[in-house]
Amino acid sequence: MTGYRTDRASLAEADSGARDPWLGTLEQVFPDGVRWPWTNGTEPDGAPQVAVHEFHRESLAARTARHFTAGVLRTWSMDDVSDDAALAVCELVTNALRHGLRHQAIHPVPVRLLMFRSARALLCMVTDPSSAAPVLREPDYVSETGRGLQVVAGVSRMWGWTPLRPMGKAVWAGFTAECSGSLR
């Protein structure tokens, strides 16, 4: 699925006190009672586990995002989905830094990687201060850039984006564990 827009909102886990802002962002993207659409209505149950990392204009942000994601997923015993999730996160963080911080205000807002885990599902979300919608482009086989969302769509069960209040957007990719125990 490509470009699913949730429009309801026109290497460490966070502690319980710091979780509330991140759960508030999750609530904007998937309001209370709305199941994660790639899980066939079976997830999440209860409050998910949360991991957060912030990025500014860093030259090694994509590498940092991959390492952070792999470390968190190793801690969460989700090794089977680690490669796909790390690749999706790398693309989402790169896009957010390249496009989401293009017109920064005087008081810069960081790009944030938020990862939410429930029993069998993983949601990787990247927020940035831009309200511009992500654009899924047809691959240009000559260009060196422009394939990021194609990659995200290819490795995740579903991806989408949501405008956030009071500003910005969240672009996300969802992954689930299959009944057989393998993850995707």
C-alpha positions in Angstrom: 0.0 0.0 0.0 1.4 3.4 -0.8 0.7 6.7 0.8 -2.0 5.8 3.3 -3.0 9.2 4.9 -4.4 9.1 8.4 -6.2 12.4 8.6 -7.7 12.3 12.1 -5.4 15.0 13.4 -6.5 18.1 10.6 19.2 3.3 21.9 16.8 3.8 24.9 13.2 3.4 25.7 11.5 6.4 27.1 10.6 6.3 30.8 6.9 6.6 31.8 7.1 10.3 32.4 8.7 11.1 29.0 6.3 8.7 27.2 3.3 10.9 27.3 4.4 13.4 24.6 5.2 10.5 22.3 2.0 8.7 23.0 0.3 12.0 22.2 1.9 12.0 18.8 0.8 8.4 18.3 -2.8 9.4 19.3 -2.8 12.1 16.6 -1.8 9.6 13.9 -4.0 6.7 15.1 -6.7 8.1 17.4 -8.0 6.1 20.4 -9.8 3.0 19.2 -8.3 3.1 15.7 -6.3 0.0 15.1 -3.0 0.1 13.2 -4.3 -0.6 9.6 -1.6 -3.1 8.6 -2.4 -5.5 11.5 -5.9 -6.6 10.3 -7.5 -5.0 13.4 -5.7 -7.1 15.9 -3.1 -4.6 17.3 -2.2 -2.9 19.5 -3.4 -4.0 23.0 -2.5 -1.7 25.8 0.2 0.9 25.8 3.0 0.2 23.4 6.7 0.2 24.2 8.3 3.4 23.0 11.8 4.4 21.8 12.8 7.9 20.6 15.8 9.6 19.0 16.2 13.2 17.8 18.1 14.4 14.8 19.3 17.9 13.8 21.3 18.6 10.7 23.7 15.8 11.1 26.0 14.4 8.4 25.7 10.8 9.7 21.9 10.8 10.6 21.0 7.9 8.3 23.7 5.8 9.8 22.7 6.8 13.4 19.1 6.0 12.6 20.0 2.5 11.3 22.1 1.7 14.4 19.5 3.1 16.8 16.8 1.0 15.1 18.8 -2.2 15.1 19.7 -1.7 18.7 16.1 -1.1 19.9 14.8 -4.0 17.8 17.4 -6.3 19.3 16.4 -5.2 22.8 12.7 -5.8 21.8 13.5 -9.3 20.4 12.4 -8.2 16.9 15.5 -9.2 15.1 13.7 -10.7 12.1 12.2 -7.3 11.2 15.3 -5.3 12.0 16.8 -5.1 8.5 13.6 -3.9 6.8 12.7 -1.5 9.6 16.3 -0.1 9.7 16.2 0.5 5.9 12.7 2.2 6.1 13.8 4.4 9.0 17.0 5.4 7.2 15.0 6.6 4.2 12.4 8.3 6.4 15.0 10.2 8.4 16.9 11.2 5.3 13.7 12.5 3.7 12.8 14.4 6.8 16.2 16.1 7.1 16.4 16.9 3.4 12.8 18.1 2.9 11.3 18.7 6.3 14.1 21.0 7.6 14.4 22.9 4.3 12.7 26.1 5.5 13.7 26.0 9.2 12.5 28.8 11.5 14.8 30.7 13.9 14.0 28.1 16.6 14.7 24.8 14.9 12.5 21.8 15.6 14.3 18.5 15.4 13.4 15.5 13.3 12.2 12.8 15.7 12.3 9.0 15.2 9.6 7.3 17.3 9.3 3.6 17.4 6.3 1.9 19.0 6.0 -1.8 19.7 3.0 -3.8 20.7 2.8 -7.6 21.0 3.1 -8.4 17.3 3.4 -5.0 15.5 6.0 -2.3 15.0 5.4 1.3 14.0 8.4 3.4 12.9 7.4 7.1 12.7 9.5 10.1 11.8 8.2 13.6 12.5 9.4 16.9 11.0 8.3 20.5 11.2 7.2 20.8 7.5 3.5 20.5 6.6 4.3 19.5 3.0 3.0 16.1 2.1 5.6 13.4 1.2 5.6 12.6 -2.6 5.9 9.1 -3.9 7.7 9.5 -7.2 8.1 7.1 -10.1 11.7 5.9 -10.1 14.0 7.9 -12.3 16.6 5.3 -13.3 19.1 8.1 -14.1 18.7 10.1 -10.9 20.7 9.4 -7.8 17.9 10.3 -5.4 14.1 10.1 -5.3 13.5 6.4 -4.5 13.2 6.7 -0.7 9.4 6.2 -0.4 9.5 3.4 -3.0 12.0 1.6 -0.7 9.8 2.2 2.3 6.7 0.9 0.5 8.7 -2.1 -0.6 9.9 -3.2 2.8 7.0 -2.3 5.1 3.5 -3.8 5.3 2.1 -0.3 4.9 3.3 3.3 5.1 1.5 6.6 5.4 1.6 10.1 6.7 -0.4 12.4 8.9 -0.4 16.2 9.5 0.4 17.0 13.1 -0.9 19.8 15.4 0.2 22.5 15.8 2.7 22.0 12.9 4.6 19.4 11.0 3.8 15.9 9.9 4.5 12.3 10.8 5.6 9.8 8.1 5.3 6.2 9.3 6.0 2.6 8.3 4.3 -0.4 9.8 5.6 -4.0 10.3 3.9 -7.0 11.9 4.8 -10.5 13.1 3.2 -13.3 11.2 1.4 -16.0 13.0 4.2 -18.4 12.2 6.6 -16.3 14.2 8.4 -14.6 11.4 8.2 -10.9 11.1 7.7 -8.5 8.3 
